[in-house]
Amino acid sequence: AAGVIQSPRHLIKEKRETATLKCYPIPRHDTVYWYQQGPGQDPQFLISFYEKMQSDKGSIPDRFSAQQFSDYHSELNMSSLELGDSALYFCASTPREGSYEQYFGPGTRLTVT
Amino acid sequence: EDQVTQSPEALRLQEGESSSLNCSYTVSGLRGLFWYRQDPGKGPEFLFTLYSAGEEKEKERLKATLTKKESFLHITAPKPEDSATYLCAVQVMGSNYKLTFGKGTLLTVNP
């Protein structure tokens, strides 16, 4: 079965640089969620999109922005990177109709040096 | 504020030694409670969704139950391949479906 695809899987950036993370949801899933998981921490909700519109916002820094495109893939843009942004970033998708389960991708490991 | 607390933080079992993981929650209104399995460096893998008190779901050696205040994940006769972090998450009414996670239970099953 098709799963959520994230790219890149690993990313190394320096402080103050920018990064773009991409997420391709499961086919026919129209809702995308972004989560950040720091070392030894639980995933923290950042932002979500439904039908290309932002549907909810969590603890996402103002330096981060995201959008969902017409093909339902989503991109998380991170600017002025800080050491504390080093984490695993997960994307999850779900169909709006039916069950509420969120299916997670493999994640992007971002390291800021 | 919505809270999810998992216990114990870590659990070490011998192969075949059954046990339970606990997830207690305090939320304004529960839409659903979710169990995920996470292996190191990987994305959470969906296991179960529970929607109402009294509900139970099973999958192989795992069984999840739900009350009005907590959920249990029972592991029967575990095997080493069951070793992982088990995450509990809640979805709250009016929250636009985001998940609020507990800090997880790290399960180690020794052969």
Contacts between the chains, C-beta under 8 A, distances in Angstrom:
chain1	res1	chain2	res2	distance
A	4	B	43	7.6
A	31	B	97	7.2
A	33	B	97	7.7
A	33	B	98	6.6
A	33	B	99	7.5
A	35	B	99	7.7
A	41	B	103	7.4
A	42	B	87	6.6
A	42	B	101	4.0
A	42	B	102	6.3
A	42	B	103	4.9
A	42	B	104	6.0
A	43	B	44	7.0
A	43	B	87	7.6
A	43	B	99	7.5
A	43	B	101	5.2
A	44	B	101	7.8
A	45	B	98	4.4
A	45	B	99	6.6
A	45	B	100	7.2
A	48	B	96	6.5
A	48	B	97	7.1
A	48	B	98	6.1
A	55	B	96	5.2
A	55	B	97	7.8
A	56	B	95	7.2
A	56	B	96	3.8
A	56	B	97	7.5
A	56	B	98	5.4
A	58	B	98	6.4
A	88	B	41	7.4
A	90	B	43	5.3
A	90	B	44	7.3
A	92	B	43	7.9
A	92	B	99	7.9
A	94	B	97	7.1
A	99	B	49	6.8
A	100	B	31	6.7
A	100	B	32	5.3
A	100	B	49	6.6
A	100	B	91	5.9
A	100	B	97	6.1
A	101	B	34	6.9
A	101	B	46	5.3
A	101	B	49	5.5
A	102	B	34	7.7
A	102	B	46	7.3
A	102	B	97	7.8
A	102	B	99	6.2
A	103	B	46	6.0
A	104	B	36	7.6
A	104	B	43	3.7
A	104	B	44	4.7
A	104	B	45	7.3
A	104	B	46	7.6
A	105	B	43	5.4
A	106	B	42	6.1
A	106	B	43	5.0
A	107	B	41	7.6
A	107	B	42	7.0
A	107	B	43	5.1
A	109	B	41	7.2
